Amino acid sequence: MSGEELREYEYALVRAVPRVERGECVNLGVLLYCRWQERLLARTLLPEAKLLALDPGVDLVGVARALRGIEAVAAGGPEAGPAAEDNPGRRFRWLTAPRSAVIQPGPVHTGLTADPEADLERLFAELVQ
């Protein structure tokens, strides 16, 4: 990144909390919002064995469906439904709003980057895989 201007981005983990009352979670993905590029990126993974270890009765089909929905909203295409009309910043805020459900966003953090895609991959490798 030498010589390239570093710009701010925001990111949050997407987590599964199969038994909300226990609070145990598994990281499933990363959302990365880059305001200066007006881009929202998402990368997710369904680690079935980890989820089943926390709750043998977890609804894997439902979790997979939720992850596809998150990726669709992040992409902003027709699969995002009404959210497609919102700008990437509003979609990021909606996806990172606190909720008490099996799929939850983690806290929003910031960083600096010249290459948002590379940082998404780095965060995914470090925090999810």
matplotlib code that plots the C-alpha trace (Angstrom):
import matplotlib.pyplot as plt

x = [0.0, 3.0, 2.1, -1.6, -3.9, -5.5, -9.1, -11.5, -13.8, -16.2, -16.7, -18.7, -18.7, -21.8, -22.3, -24.5, -25.8, -27.7, -28.9, -29.3, -29.8, -26.2, -24.6, -22.1, -21.3, -19.6, -18.3, -20.0, -18.9, -17.7, -19.6, -17.3, -18.6, -16.5, -18.1, -15.6, -16.4, -20.1, -19.6, -20.9, -19.1, -20.0, -18.4, -19.9, -19.3, -21.5, -19.4, -21.9, -19.7, -19.1, -22.8, -23.8, -21.3, -23.0, -26.5, -27.2, -30.7, -29.6, -31.6, -28.8, -31.2, -32.5, -28.9, -27.9, -31.0, -30.2, -26.6, -27.8, -30.1, -27.3, -25.2, -28.1, -28.8, -25.0, -24.9, -28.0, -29.3, -32.8, -32.5, -32.3, -35.9, -36.9, -33.4, -32.0, -33.3, -31.2, -27.7, -24.8, -24.5, -28.1, -27.9, -24.8, -26.6, -29.6, -27.5, -25.5, -28.5, -28.5, -31.0, -31.7, -31.9, -29.8, -27.9, -26.5, -24.1, -21.0, -20.0, -18.9, -15.1, -13.1, -9.9, -7.9, -7.4, -6.5, -8.0, -11.4, -11.6, -8.2, -9.1, -12.4, -10.4, -7.9, -10.6, -12.5, -9.3, -8.4, -11.8, -14.0, -12.1]
y = [0.0, 2.3, 5.6, 4.9, 7.0, 5.2, 5.9, 5.0, 2.0, 0.4, -3.3, -5.7, -9.4, -11.4, -14.0, -16.9, -17.2, -20.6, -20.4, -16.7, -17.4, -18.8, -16.0, -18.4, -17.4, -18.4, -15.8, -16.4, -13.4, -9.9, -6.8, -3.9, -0.5, 2.0, 5.4, 7.0, 4.4, 4.0, 0.3, -2.4, -5.7, -9.0, -12.4, -15.2, -18.9, -21.6, -23.6, -26.4, -28.4, -25.4, -24.4, -28.0, -28.2, -25.2, -26.5, -29.8, -28.6, -25.4, -24.7, -24.9, -24.2, -21.1, -19.9, -20.5, -18.6, -15.6, -15.5, -15.4, -12.6, -10.6, -11.0, -10.0, -6.8, -6.0, -6.4, -4.2, -6.1, -7.2, -10.1, -7.4, -6.5, -3.0, -2.6, -2.4, 1.2, 2.3, 3.5, 1.3, 3.3, 2.8, -0.9, -1.3, 0.5, -1.8, -4.9, -3.9, -2.8, -4.7, -7.6, -10.6, -13.4, -16.4, -14.2, -11.0, -8.3, -7.7, -4.2, -1.8, -1.2, 1.1, 0.8, 2.4, 0.9, 1.7, -1.7, -2.6, -6.0, -7.0, -5.9, -7.8, -10.9, -10.3, -9.8, -12.8, -15.0, -13.7, -13.6, -16.1, -19.0]
z = [0.0, -0.2, -1.9, -1.8, 0.3, 3.2, 3.8, 6.6, 6.5, 9.0, 9.6, 11.7, 12.2, 11.5, 14.3, 15.0, 18.6, 18.4, 22.0, 22.7, 26.4, 26.6, 24.6, 22.9, 19.3, 16.1, 13.6, 10.2, 8.2, 7.8, 6.6, 5.3, 4.5, 2.6, 2.6, 0.2, -2.4, -1.5, -1.3, 1.1, 0.9, 2.6, 2.9, 4.9, 5.7, 7.3, 9.7, 10.3, 12.7, 15.0, 15.1, 15.8, 18.6, 20.3, 19.6, 18.0, 17.2, 15.3, 12.2, 9.6, 6.7, 8.4, 9.1, 5.5, 4.3, 6.6, 5.4, 1.8, 2.7, 4.3, 1.2, -1.0, 1.1, 1.1, -2.7, -3.1, -6.2, -6.9, -4.4, -1.6, -2.0, -0.8, 0.8, -2.7, -2.9, 0.1, -0.3, 1.0, 4.2, 5.2, 4.3, 6.5, 9.4, 9.0, 8.9, 11.9, 14.1, 17.4, 17.5, 19.7, 17.2, 16.1, 13.6, 15.1, 14.1, 16.3, 17.2, 14.4, 14.2, 12.0, 10.0, 7.2, 3.8, 0.2, -0.9, 0.7, -1.0, 0.3, 3.9, 3.6, 2.7, 5.5, 8.2, 6.9, 7.1, 10.6, 12.3, 10.5, 9.0]

ax = plt.figure().add_subplot(projection="3d")
ax.plot(x, y, z, "-o")
ax.set_aspect("equal")
plt.show()
